[in-house]
């Protein structure tokens, strides 16, 4: 098994210490940092993705894998310039105002990052104004909003309306997710689409950005 395969395997198994150790060894050998990322760390998450989608892995396991990947990424990132890392686009993500649930949102952020997106996580209980200001500051291609409470769902529409009023919707895609939501609801509030889970969110971002 190659060093890259060993690293991918530690990510797949959610082995933080193994991922850290092998990443350090590859860095010490002078291996190209981008190769460590693409052929080792991200390759491990590429094993996870289809298994999660098929129901063969569950949220806690996926989060452990994503954290193992992040452990290696933290070691490699200082060695490369931001411009060297190819990005599929910038995604701002957050749980809407009045809602403090973050497990699903955190998983989406991890999966998007492992899929090559730059993710700006605004956290939970994110106000309409905070989404708008972040969109102005970071110029994202996608905004993803999460809600788990039916009482907070309408904050998504308020945010979309505010983005439109600020003139930010022309080239900006908005996706929504959360247990009480649906494709029909996303259409009603003016979102571009709905994602049922983290893998669907990544695929949807890739589709929307072509």
Secondary structure, 3 states (H helix, E strand, C coil): CCHHHHHHHHHHCCCHHHHHHHHHHHHHCCCCHHHHHHHHHHHHHHHHHHHHHCCCCCHHHHHHHHHHHHHHHHHHHCCCCHHHCCCCCEEEEEEECCCCCCHHHHHHHHHHHHCCCEEEECCCCECHHHHHHHHHHHCCCEEEEECCCHHHCHHHHHHHHHHHHCCCCCCCEEEEECCCCCHHHHHHCCCCEECCCHHHHHHHHHHHHC
